[in-house]
Amino acid sequence: MSGSRESSAQAGSGGADDLVGIGFGPSNLALAIAIADHNRRDPGQALQTGFLEQQAAFGWHRGMLLEGATMQVSFLKDLVTMRDPSSPFSFLVYLQQRGRLADFINQKSFFPTRIEFHDYFEWCAAEFAGDVAYGQRATEIRPVVVDGRVEAVDVVSRSTTDPADEQVRRTRNLAVGTGLTPRLPEGVELGDRVWHTRDLIFRAPALTDRPHRRFTVVGAGQSAAEAVDYLHRTFPDAEVCAVFSRYGYSPADDSPFANRIFDPDAVDHFFDAPESVKQDLLDYHGNTNYSVVDGDLIEQLYRTVYQEKVQGRERLRILNTTRLTGVEQGPDGARAMIRSLTTGEEFALDSDAVVLATGYRPVDPRPLLGELADACLTDGQGRLRVDRDHRILTADHVDVGIYLQGGTEHTHGITSSLLSTLAVRSGEICDSLLLRRTARDLRTDFGRGAQVGVAAG
Ligand SMILES: Cc1cc2nc3c(=O)[nH]c(=O)nc-3n(C[C@H](O)[C@H](O)[C@H](O)COP(=O)(O)OP(=O)(O)OC[C@H]3O[C@@H](n4cnc5c(N)ncnc54)[C@H](O)[C@@H]3O)c2cc1C
């Protein structure tokens, strides 16, 4: 591989970690836990790991930790229970340690608030403080080549506060858990008054100067509806306009049979299905996750709209069948240009801020993988080929395992970017790491044996 470092076997993978995880969100946190649970059970076969996280501390979508917003997934789909209900990292153990187990049960709800679940994640993450380099952004992966084989990689990272601070970690496997990146409407750029929902509660509370005119929220999914609700509550002197192309918010399908699409078994079914069936399943069940809203929130927003009609002061305005065509940023606001999809009429909404609740897209890991990207196999559509154990299929000369935690909807189905199967997926990755290490050790022993045999002969 051009430009790769040729090293002796010892300098190659000797002393390397078994795994470096890039990103320390819930996915790689669940993996850290699965490995810690394994290491506790079988210290003789312990895996050596390290993680890099660009944030200064653990944080899960902090910009959307809105008061009262609840999880879209049962607390039983925490970071461990679906893999091992006896793990010390379950939500129930967390509740017990926080002294809230009975109080939580009395609520009779499977759905904690996001603020509480964030606290649970932080409680888990605290156990791994020594294994995570916070404030370090992975910037480059350099293959370590020994006798023509990629035996390890050097993961280069830079401090987010001091770019001169560069660290390098050598590892035999990578777990890429870098999450999703905001999707923006074409031609629209973020600015002081044009925000993605990702930053909502970092930005909105700063707009304290009254009077407020209007906030415009673009999108019809869960984050959009939550942003509308939050802005309406937070700025009682402002109008809040919801702009979306649908006729109305649509409810998320969380009915029990459809919910099975989030089961660990569904990953097997999806993985083994022909390509056309995969696409059908994503189309049939997209409404469990995409562009849909929790039913209770829809009802609540509708009640608000109706009550405001009764009172003659309509502050919450649903501008359905409309589309954002552009945004002009100004010093103290932003003008959203809107087109009606039914009449073609164009109009402007002068707003204190325009909030883009336009969702996220997976991050392609290939730019980060650098020259190793050329060794990753792709399908007819240029998408990464990923094995059942969540490892990218690579050319034969690559011994390094590159595991993907997300961005695998095309191979593993709709749970790829969600929490539902994190516990089980992490267990599968841990098992795969162990299996592949054993296979490598056997190969090495065999090689040694063969060498001894030759020398003896
Ligand atoms: C507001 C909101 C609510 C949600 N609620 C739910 C829910 O209730 N149920 C559900 O199933 N899903 C939910 N989701 C989906 C969400 O994708 C998952 O909850 C979860 O965040 C996936 O975890 P992750 O670790 O894969 O990604 P992330 O949580 O995005 O974590 C990725 C991490 O990688 C770090 N990172 C990125 N690049 C680098 C780099 N180069 N170097 C170092 N670090 C890096 C990031 O800083 C981040 O901390 C929600 C999403 C949002 C936006």
The ligand as a MOL file (V3000), in Angstrom:
LIG
                    3D

  0  0  0     0  0            999 V3000
M  V30 BEGIN CTAB
M  V30 COUNTS 53 58 0 0 0
M  V30 BEGIN ATOM
M  V30 1 C -32.6990 14.3030 19.5900 0
M  V30 2 C -32.5250 12.8400 19.3080 0
M  V30 3 C -33.2250 11.9060 20.0460 0
M  V30 4 C -33.0740 10.5480 19.7880 0
M  V30 5 N -33.7910 9.6740 20.5100 0
M  V30 6 C -33.6950 8.3740 20.2300 0
M  V30 7 C -34.4850 7.4190 20.9740 0
M  V30 8 O -35.2470 7.7880 21.8510 0
M  V30 9 N -34.3680 6.0990 20.6550 0
M  V30 10 C -33.5010 5.6850 19.6790 0
M  V30 11 O -33.4050 4.4850 19.4250 0
M  V30 12 N -32.7420 6.5540 18.9690 0
M  V30 13 C -32.8310 7.8810 19.2220 0
M  V30 14 N -32.0900 8.7590 18.4940 0
M  V30 15 C -31.1590 8.2410 17.4300 0
M  V30 16 C -29.6600 8.3400 17.7920 0
M  V30 17 O -28.8930 8.1590 16.6360 0
M  V30 18 C -29.2050 7.3420 18.8280 0
M  V30 19 O -29.9190 7.5860 19.9870 0
M  V30 20 C -27.7280 7.4030 19.2730 0
M  V30 21 O -27.2900 8.7260 19.3770 0
M  V30 22 C -26.7780 6.5960 18.4430 0
M  V30 23 O -25.5610 6.5410 19.1520 0
M  V30 24 P -24.1370 6.6180 18.4380 0
M  V30 25 O -23.1390 6.4340 19.5090 0
M  V30 26 O -24.1320 5.6950 17.3030 0
M  V30 27 O -24.0760 8.0870 17.8150 0
M  V30 28 P -23.9480 9.4890 18.5370 0
M  V30 29 O -24.8260 9.5570 19.7140 0
M  V30 30 O -24.1470 10.5230 17.4760 0
M  V30 31 O -22.4440 9.5480 19.0350 0
M  V30 32 C -21.3560 9.6710 18.1360 0
M  V30 33 C -20.2120 10.2970 18.8970 0
M  V30 34 O -19.0460 10.3000 18.0820 0
M  V30 35 C -18.3450 11.5120 18.2880 0
M  V30 36 N -17.5010 11.7310 17.1020 0
M  V30 37 C -17.8950 11.9420 15.8270 0
M  V30 38 N -16.8300 12.0370 15.0040 0
M  V30 39 C -15.7270 11.8770 15.7850 0
M  V30 40 C -14.3240 11.8610 15.5210 0
M  V30 41 N -13.8270 12.0130 14.2690 0
M  V30 42 N -13.4650 11.6900 16.5550 0
M  V30 43 C -13.9260 11.5230 17.8310 0
M  V30 44 N -15.2590 11.5350 18.1310 0
M  V30 45 C -16.1370 11.6900 17.1190 0
M  V30 46 C -19.4470 12.5430 18.4810 0
M  V30 47 O -18.9700 13.6740 19.1710 0
M  V30 48 C -20.4770 11.7510 19.2910 0
M  V30 49 O -20.3100 11.8940 20.6800 0
M  V30 50 C -32.2150 10.1150 18.7460 0
M  V30 51 C -31.5100 11.0640 17.9780 0
M  V30 52 C -31.6670 12.4080 18.2620 0
M  V30 53 C -30.9290 13.3980 17.4080 0
M  V30 END ATOM
M  V30 BEGIN BOND
M  V30 1 1 1 2
M  V30 2 1 2 3
M  V30 3 2 2 52
M  V30 4 2 3 4
M  V30 5 1 4 5
M  V30 6 1 4 50
M  V30 7 2 5 6
M  V30 8 1 6 7
M  V30 9 1 6 13
M  V30 10 2 7 8
M  V30 11 1 7 9
M  V30 12 1 9 10
M  V30 13 2 10 11
M  V30 14 1 10 12
M  V30 15 2 12 13
M  V30 16 1 13 14
M  V30 17 1 14 15
M  V30 18 1 14 50
M  V30 19 1 15 16
M  V30 20 1 16 17
M  V30 21 1 16 18
M  V30 22 1 18 19
M  V30 23 1 18 20
M  V30 24 1 20 21
M  V30 25 1 20 22
M  V30 26 1 22 23
M  V30 27 1 23 24
M  V30 28 2 24 25
M  V30 29 1 24 26
M  V30 30 1 24 27
M  V30 31 1 27 28
M  V30 32 2 28 29
M  V30 33 1 28 30
M  V30 34 1 28 31
M  V30 35 1 31 32
M  V30 36 1 32 33
M  V30 37 1 33 34
M  V30 38 1 33 48
M  V30 39 1 34 35
M  V30 40 1 35 36
M  V30 41 1 35 46
M  V30 42 1 36 37
M  V30 43 1 36 45
M  V30 44 2 37 38
M  V30 45 1 38 39
M  V30 46 1 39 40
M  V30 47 2 39 45
M  V30 48 1 40 41
M  V30 49 2 40 42
M  V30 50 1 42 43
M  V30 51 2 43 44
M  V30 52 1 44 45
M  V30 53 1 46 47
M  V30 54 1 46 48
M  V30 55 1 48 49
M  V30 56 2 50 51
M  V30 57 1 51 52
M  V30 58 1 52 53
M  V30 END BOND
M  V30 END CTAB
M  END
